[in-house]
Amino acid sequence: MKKLCIALGALAVMAAGATLPASAQEKLVVSTWGGNWKAGVEIIGKEFTKRTGVEVEYITGGTLDRLAKAKVARDNPESDLINTTAHVGYLYHSDGLMEKLDWSKIPNAAKLYPMAKRSDYTVADYVYVYTPAFRTDLMPKGFKITSWEDLWGPEMVGKLGLPDFDPSHIIIAATRLAGVKPEEWDKVKPKLLELKKNIKAFYQSDATSQNLMRTGETPVQVLLNINGYHLEKLGMPVEIDVPKEGAVAGTDVWGINAGSKKKELALQFLNIALEPAMLAQLCNFHKCSPLTAEAKLDPAIAKLPGIFTSQEAIEKGTIVLEDKTYATLLPQWKAWFTENMMH
């Protein structure tokens, strides 16, 4: 009798399991960054779970660390969706680590600017920029940065801070000033070396950047506009300028892991992520530029320097590099910059 009860109990559990909601049976795993970037993705995840009943789990880490782990786990991917930078997205799909996107199942992608479809495998949701910013109380009255050329000026000697993890912004700016393609960056090496006397320090993270600006050690920096807004929010007298040649644009992209068993759910997640209302919510949260004109930003955010509300404005106000070119050149730039500019 006891065995019969156990058997009937097991059958009851199995039967109940057959009718359990999706959230109790499966989950979608997203690979992204930590901190505020994860918080932004969680906005999408909560809405996805609300609509589908499927829980979202997050794997966080650095951009290249996550790429390395994806290569190791290519036969059994840890995640279903990847959120990374556009040029690193190229490295994923060129190595067979992403599935081709079925655009017919992402109808909201049709509302994006053409530049948002980075490849058959990756789609971008917003744009941010790296651009000059400075402490207004530590620079001469009326000081402005109207051109990238101003960073080479004599008033900048010993005041400039640059990121040590990615020299692409200043190199791209130098090529634009010289009127050459980024692929011809060898031609601007002498100009870059001229900048050394103006560089005071390199920052390793957002926190280091903020501290160098707070203490005044580097009252001028090339930084992520989103971080600049954060400094302003902290009460620091910081001005963010967009040079006439354009700020250097960055985009993050979404892709689906090759081998994911949750491809249909991943496509649903992407479609929610690309809804105009969701992009407006994300860009109001991060203070960045949505890649659709249908996403309506808060007026106070829309007027910030480095925020763009149309593809025409993005093309006019930013320097956008093609993903394959960026991915190919960045290792060369890092090696040369580390050897010649940082030492």
C-alpha positions as CSV (number, residue, x, y, z in Angstrom):
1,M,0.0,0.0,0.0
2,K,2.9,2.4,0.9
3,K,4.5,1.7,-2.5
4,L,1.2,2.4,-4.3
5,C,0.8,5.7,-2.5
6,I,4.4,6.7,-3.4
7,A,3.8,5.8,-7.0
8,L,0.5,7.7,-7.1
9,G,2.2,10.7,-5.5
10,A,5.0,10.6,-8.1
11,L,2.4,10.4,-10.9
12,A,0.6,13.4,-9.3
13,V,3.8,15.4,-9.3
14,M,4.6,14.5,-12.9
15,A,1.1,15.5,-13.9
16,A,1.4,18.8,-12.0
17,G,4.8,19.4,-13.7
18,A,3.1,19.1,-17.1
19,T,0.9,22.0,-16.3
20,L,3.4,24.2,-14.4
21,P,3.9,27.7,-15.8
22,A,6.9,28.2,-18.0
23,S,8.8,30.1,-15.3
24,A,8.9,27.0,-13.2
25,Q,10.2,24.9,-16.1
26,E,12.7,27.0,-17.9
27,K,14.8,30.2,-17.8
28,L,16.5,32.5,-20.2
29,V,20.2,33.2,-19.5
30,V,21.6,36.6,-20.6
31,S,25.3,37.4,-20.7
32,T,26.0,41.1,-20.0
33,W,28.1,43.5,-17.8
34,G,27.6,44.2,-14.2
35,G,26.6,47.4,-12.4
36,N,24.3,49.9,-14.2
37,W,24.5,48.0,-17.4
38,K,23.0,44.9,-15.8
39,A,20.4,47.1,-14.1
40,G,19.4,48.4,-17.6
41,V,19.1,44.9,-19.0
42,E,17.1,43.9,-15.9
43,I,14.4,46.5,-16.9
44,I,13.9,44.4,-20.1
45,G,14.1,41.1,-18.2
46,K,11.4,42.1,-15.8
47,E,9.0,43.0,-18.6
48,F,9.9,39.8,-20.5
49,T,9.1,37.7,-17.4
50,K,5.9,39.6,-16.8
51,R,4.7,38.7,-20.3
52,T,6.1,35.2,-20.7
53,G,6.4,33.8,-17.2
54,V,10.0,32.8,-18.0
55,E,12.6,33.9,-15.5
56,V,15.8,35.6,-16.6
57,E,19.2,34.7,-15.2
58,Y,22.2,37.0,-15.7
59,I,25.9,36.1,-16.2
60,T,28.1,39.2,-15.8
61,G,31.7,39.9,-16.6
62,G,34.1,42.0,-18.7
63,T,33.7,42.3,-22.4
64,L,36.7,40.1,-23.5
65,D,36.4,37.8,-20.5
66,R,32.9,36.8,-21.6
67,L,34.1,36.3,-25.2
68,A,36.9,34.0,-24.0
69,K,34.4,32.0,-21.9
70,A,32.0,31.7,-24.9
71,K,34.8,30.3,-27.0
72,V,35.6,27.6,-24.4
73,A,31.9,26.7,-24.0
74,R,31.0,26.9,-27.7
75,D,29.6,23.3,-27.7
76,N,27.5,23.9,-24.6
77,P,26.9,27.7,-24.2
78,E,26.3,29.1,-20.8
79,S,23.9,31.8,-22.0
80,D,21.2,32.2,-24.6
81,L,21.6,35.9,-25.3
82,I,24.8,38.0,-25.5
83,N,24.9,41.8,-24.8
84,T,28.3,43.2,-25.8
85,T,29.9,46.0,-27.8
86,A,29.4,46.1,-31.5
87,H,32.9,45.4,-32.6
88,V,33.2,42.5,-30.1
89,G,29.9,41.3,-31.5
90,Y,31.7,40.9,-34.8
91,L,34.3,38.7,-33.0
92,Y,31.5,36.5,-31.7
93,H,29.7,35.9,-35.0
94,S,32.9,35.7,-37.1
95,D,33.9,32.8,-34.9
96,G,30.6,31.0,-35.2
97,L,29.4,31.9,-31.7
98,M,26.1,33.5,-32.7
99,E,23.0,32.4,-34.5
100,K,21.7,34.4,-37.5
101,L,18.8,36.5,-36.4
102,D,15.3,35.8,-37.8
103,W,14.1,39.4,-38.4
104,S,10.6,38.2,-39.1
105,K,10.3,37.3,-35.4
106,I,11.7,40.7,-34.3
107,P,9.2,43.0,-35.9
108,N,10.3,45.9,-33.7
109,A,13.6,45.9,-35.5
110,A,11.8,47.3,-38.5
111,K,11.3,50.5,-36.5
112,L,15.1,51.0,-35.9
113,Y,17.4,53.2,-37.9
114,P,19.3,51.2,-40.6
115,M,22.5,51.6,-38.7
116,A,21.1,49.5,-35.9
117,K,21.2,46.3,-37.9
118,R,25.0,45.8,-37.5
119,S,25.0,42.4,-39.2
120,D,22.9,39.3,-39.8
121,Y,23.8,38.3,-36.3
122,T,23.7,41.5,-34.2
123,V,21.3,44.3,-33.6
124,A,22.0,47.5,-31.6
125,D,19.6,49.4,-29.4
126,Y,21.3,52.7,-28.5
127,V,24.3,54.9,-29.1
128,Y,26.6,56.5,-26.6
129,V,29.7,58.6,-27.2
130,Y,33.2,59.2,-26.0
131,T,33.9,62.9,-26.0
132,P,35.9,65.6,-24.2
133,A,34.7,66.9,-20.9
134,F,36.3,69.3,-18.4
135,R,36.1,70.9,-15.0
136,T,34.8,74.4,-15.6
137,D,36.3,75.7,-12.3
138,L,39.8,74.4,-13.1
139,M,40.0,75.7,-16.7
140,P,40.2,79.4,-17.9
141,K,36.9,81.3,-17.9
142,G,35.1,80.8,-21.2
143,F,37.1,77.7,-22.1
144,K,35.5,75.4,-24.6
145,I,36.5,72.3,-26.6
146,T,35.1,73.0,-30.1
147,S,37.5,70.6,-31.9
148,W,39.5,67.5,-31.0
149,E,42.5,69.7,-32.0
150,D,42.0,71.6,-28.8
151,L,43.3,68.6,-26.8
152,W,46.7,69.3,-28.4
153,G,46.7,72.9,-27.3
154,P,49.3,74.4,-24.9
155,E,46.7,75.1,-22.2
156,M,46.2,71.3,-21.9
157,V,49.8,70.5,-20.9
158,G,49.7,68.1,-18.0
159,K,45.9,68.1,-17.6
160,L,44.5,65.4,-19.9
161,G,43.2,62.1,-18.7
162,L,42.6,59.2,-21.2
163,P,41.3,55.6,-20.7
164,D,44.1,53.0,-20.6
165,F,41.8,50.2,-21.7
166,D,40.8,51.6,-25.1
167,P,42.9,54.1,-27.1
168,S,40.6,54.0,-30.1
169,H,38.8,57.2,-29.3
170,I,41.8,59.5,-29.4
171,I,43.3,57.6,-32.4
172,I,40.1,57.8,-34.4
173,A,39.9,61.5,-33.6
174,A,43.5,62.0,-34.8
175,T,42.7,60.3,-38.1
176,R,39.7,62.5,-38.5
177,L,41.8,65.6,-37.9
178,A,44.4,64.5,-40.4
179,G,41.7,63.6,-43.0
180,V,42.8,60.0,-43.3
181,K,40.9,56.7,-42.8
182,P,41.3,54.9,-39.5
183,E,43.1,52.1,-41.5
184,E,45.8,54.7,-42.3
185,W,46.4,55.5,-38.6
186,D,50.2,55.0,-39.1
187,K,50.1,58.5,-40.6
188,V,49.0,60.0,-37.3
189,K,51.5,58.4,-35.0
190,P,53.7,61.6,-34.9
191,K,50.6,63.6,-34.0
192,L,49.7,61.2,-31.2
193,L,53.2,61.4,-29.8
194,E,52.9,65.2,-29.7
195,L,50.0,64.6,-27.3
196,K,52.1,62.9,-24.7
197,K,53.1,66.1,-23.0
198,N,49.5,67.0,-22.4
199,I,48.6,63.6,-20.8
200,K,48.6,63.6,-17.0
201,A,47.2,60.2,-16.3
202,F,45.3,57.2,-17.6
203,Y,42.2,55.8,-16.0
204,Q,41.5,52.1,-15.6
205,S,37.8,52.3,-14.8
206,D,34.8,54.6,-14.4
207,A,35.6,54.9,-10.7
208,T,39.2,55.9,-11.5
209,S,38.0,58.4,-14.1
210,Q,35.6,60.0,-11.6
211,N,38.3,60.2,-8.9
212,L,40.8,61.9,-11.2
213,M,38.2,64.4,-12.2
214,R,37.0,64.9,-8.6
215,T,40.5,65.6,-7.3
216,G,41.3,67.8,-10.3
217,E,44.4,65.7,-11.2
218,T,43.0,65.5,-14.7
219,P,40.6,68.4,-15.2
220,V,40.2,67.4,-18.8
221,Q,39.2,63.9,-20.0
222,V,38.0,62.0,-22.9
223,L,35.2,60.0,-21.3
224,L,31.9,58.2,-21.8
225,N,29.2,60.8,-22.0
226,I,27.1,58.7,-19.6
227,N,29.8,59.0,-17.0
228,G,30.0,62.7,-17.5
229,Y,26.3,63.1,-16.7
230,H,26.9,61.1,-13.6
231,L,29.7,63.5,-12.5
232,E,27.3,66.4,-13.1
233,K,24.7,64.6,-10.9
234,L,27.2,64.4,-8.2
235,G,27.5,68.2,-8.2
236,M,30.8,68.4,-10.0
237,P,31.1,71.5,-12.3
238,V,31.7,69.5,-15.5
239,E,31.0,70.5,-19.1
240,I,30.7,67.9,-21.8
241,D,31.5,69.1,-25.3
242,V,30.9,67.5,-28.7
243,P,33.7,68.6,-31.1
244,K,32.8,69.8,-34.5
245,E,34.4,66.7,-36.1
246,G,32.0,64.6,-34.0
247,A,32.2,62.5,-30.8
248,V,33.4,58.9,-31.2
249,A,30.3,56.7,-31.2
250,G,29.9,53.4,-29.5
251,T,27.0,50.9,-29.7
252,D,26.1,47.9,-27.8
253,V,24.5,44.9,-29.6
254,W,22.4,41.9,-28.9
255,G,23.0,38.4,-30.3
256,I,21.8,34.9,-29.8
257,N,24.3,32.2,-28.7
258,A,24.9,29.6,-31.3
259,G,23.6,26.4,-29.9
260,S,21.0,28.0,-27.6
261,K,18.1,25.8,-26.9
262,K,15.9,28.8,-26.1
263,K,16.1,30.6,-29.5
264,E,12.4,31.4,-29.7
265,L,12.4,32.8,-26.2
266,A,15.6,34.8,-27.1
267,L,13.8,36.3,-30.1
268,Q,10.9,37.3,-27.9
269,F,13.3,39.0,-25.5
270,L,14.9,40.9,-28.3
271,N,11.6,42.1,-29.7
272,I,10.6,43.4,-26.3
273,A,14.1,45.1,-25.9
274,L,13.6,46.9,-29.2
275,E,10.1,48.3,-28.5
276,P,10.2,52.1,-28.8
277,A,8.7,52.5,-25.3
278,M,11.4,50.1,-23.9
279,L,14.2,51.9,-25.7
280,A,12.9,55.2,-24.3
281,Q,12.9,53.8,-20.8
282,L,16.4,52.4,-21.2
283,C,17.8,55.6,-22.7
284,N,16.2,57.7,-20.0
285,F,17.8,55.4,-17.5
286,H,21.3,55.4,-19.1
287,K,21.1,58.8,-20.7
288,C,22.0,57.6,-24.2
289,S,20.5,57.9,-27.7
290,P,17.9,55.3,-28.8
291,L,18.2,53.9,-32.3
292,T,14.6,54.7,-33.3
293,A,12.8,58.0,-33.8
294,E,9.7,56.4,-32.1
295,A,11.4,56.3,-28.7
296,K,10.5,59.6,-27.0
297,L,13.1,60.7,-24.5
298,D,12.4,63.0,-21.5
299,P,13.0,66.6,-22.8
300,A,15.7,67.3,-20.2
301,I,17.7,64.3,-21.4
302,A,17.1,64.9,-25.1
303,K,18.8,68.3,-24.9
304,L,22.0,67.0,-23.2
305,P,25.2,67.2,-25.2
306,G,26.0,63.8,-26.9
307,I,22.3,62.8,-27.1
308,F,20.8,62.5,-30.6
309,T,17.2,62.0,-31.5
310,S,17.5,61.1,-35.2
311,Q,19.8,59.0,-37.5
312,E,20.7,62.3,-39.3
313,A,21.8,63.8,-36.0
314,I,23.9,60.7,-35.1
315,E,25.6,60.8,-38.5
316,K,26.3,64.5,-38.2
317,G,27.4,64.5,-34.6
318,T,29.4,61.3,-34.3
319,I,32.2,59.4,-35.8
320,V,31.0,55.8,-36.4
321,L,33.4,53.1,-37.3
322,E,32.4,49.8,-39.1
323,D,32.5,46.9,-36.6
324,K,34.9,44.7,-38.6
325,T,37.4,47.5,-39.0
326,Y,37.2,48.4,-35.3
327,A,37.7,44.8,-34.2
328,T,40.6,44.4,-36.6
329,L,42.4,47.6,-35.7
330,L,41.9,47.7,-31.9
331,P,44.5,45.1,-31.0
332,Q,47.1,47.0,-33.1
333,W,46.1,50.3,-31.5
334,K,46.3,48.9,-28.0
335,A,49.8,47.4,-28.5
336,W,51.2,50.6,-30.0
337,F,49.6,52.9,-27.5
338,T,50.7,50.9,-24.5
339,E,54.3,50.8,-25.8
340,N,54.6,54.4,-27.1
341,M,52.1,56.5,-25.2
342,M,51.9,55.0,-21.8
343,H,55.6,54.3,-21.2
